[in-house]
Amino acid sequence: MLKVPVAFAQKAQNFVMVLLIISLALVAQQFSNALYKFGVMSLFVVVLLQIAVSNVAPTAGLRKTLTKSAIILGIVTLIFAFSIWITPWLVGLGQTKRF
């Protein structure tokens, strides 16, 4: 059998998918509140990683995967920060009194 080398990005995508399934299982279980809380926190982190890693070509190497993932995470962070910053202003728009 001939082994075909698997690119780093494909390995990272597979690893993140396994982490996503584990996080979802922790959220779905009904036995431990501590495991549920850990599952919710890990789900948040893993979903952000999934956004970053899934937008990299599966054939990319280590350096390209890390670079593109860092750029994507930076963009997501900016969008979150902007959303948090603008929310009070948008809420204020909805609370203006009309005659």
N, C-alpha and C positions, 0 to 999 in steps of 0.2 A: 504494500500500500504506500502510496506517495502522499506525504503530509504536505499540505499547502499552508504556508505561514499565514497567520491571522493578523491583520493590522491592529495597532493599538486602539484606534478609535472603535473598531468593532468589539474588541474586548471590553472597553470602557462602557459602550452602550449595553452590552450584555450584562455587565456587572451592575449598572444602574437599574436595569430592568429587574434583576433579582432583588436588589434593595427595595425597589418600589413594591414588589409583591410582598416582601416581608413586612414592610411598613403598613400596607393595606391589611395584611393578616392581623397585625397588632391592633389596628384600629377596629377591626371587625370582631375580635375576641371579646367575650363578655365576662371574663373571670377576674381580671385584675385592673383596677383603676390606674395603677402606676404604669402598667404595660400600655394601656390605652393612651395615657398622656405622652409616654415616650414615642408611641406610634404616630401620634399627631405631629409632634415636633420633628421626628425623623421624616415623616411624609412631606412636610414643608421643605426641608433641606433637599430631599431626594427629588422632589418635583422641580426645584430650581436647577439641580444638576441635570435632570432629564432634559430640560429646556436647552441647556447649554450643549450637552453632549450629542443630543439628537440632531442638532443643526450642523454638525461636522460630518464631512464625507466619511463613510465607513472605511475607506481605504487610507485615511490619513495616518501619519505616524505620530509619535509621542509629542514632538515639538509643535507640530501644526494643530494637533488636538488641544493641547494645553493653551496655546495662543488664542485660537478661535473661541474656546470655551471661556477664557478669561475676558475676552472682548464682549461676548454675549452676556456673561454675568454682569459686567460693568453696565451694559445698556439696560438690563433688567433692573439693576440697582437704581440707576438714574430714573427710570420710569416709576419705580416704587417711591423714591424720594420726592419726585415731582407730585405724585398723587397725594402723598401725605401733606405736602406743603400747600397744595391748592384746595384741599378739602374744606378747611374752615371758610375760605372765601366762597366756595360753591354753596355751602350750607347757609351762609349769610344771604346769598341771593334768594334762596328759597324762603327766607324768613322775613322778607320785606313786607311791610304792611301796605295793603291796597285799600283804596277808599271803599 
